Amino acid sequence: MKTAGILLAAGASRRFGPDDKLLAILRGKPLVTHAAAALSGFAPDFLIGVVRSPEVANVLDGFDIVYPDEADPGQADSLRAGVLAAQSMQADRILVVLGDMPLISVELLKEVAMRCRLDRPSAATDGKRPSPPACFPRAFFPDLLKISGDRGAAGLLGALPEDALISAPEKVLFDVDNEERLLKLNKSS
């Protein structure tokens, strides 16, 4: 089964301030490179980086770079660009990772991918709700291409059964939305 790892890194960083949060420094490296390293370490058949800025593209070594069609893409627009790229590569499934989740691990990605079946997705959960990283089989690509807005695939993940979910500590699924959260992570290193 061919897997495409998709790194969603095209957000506008509105809550972060004027700078691109994905390029903000965490532990000596751009924020986005932490999630990218975990996805690369998972070693999917294809690595796709969905970006809106060339500066972010420049730090994603080994990724095929795609850009959403929209000038100000929502998460669904970014996901759609990644799914279309994965389809063109003949991927059988996709593993979706957010570029602002620097604490995810290769082990978590492997567990999520192992729970994905031909007839249903899988995802991580903090015990409250399913969230990325998430894995979707080819049968769900048409549904992913239809979603809109900034909630991504949350609607498709909401009804997953317990055995499709991988429990992860809330701190592992931590995403950096603002400078305060980045500062908190930098202090904990």
Secondary structure, 3 states (H helix, E strand, C coil): CCEEEEEEECCCCCCCCCCCHHHCEECCEEHHHHHHHHHHHHCCCEEEEEECCHHHHHCCCCCEEECCCCCCCCHHHHHHHHHHHHHHCCCCEEEEEECCCCCCCHHHHHHHHHHCECCECEEEECCCCEEEEEEEEHHHHHHHHHCCCCCCCHHHHCCCCHHHEEECCCCCCCCCCCHHHHHHHHHHC
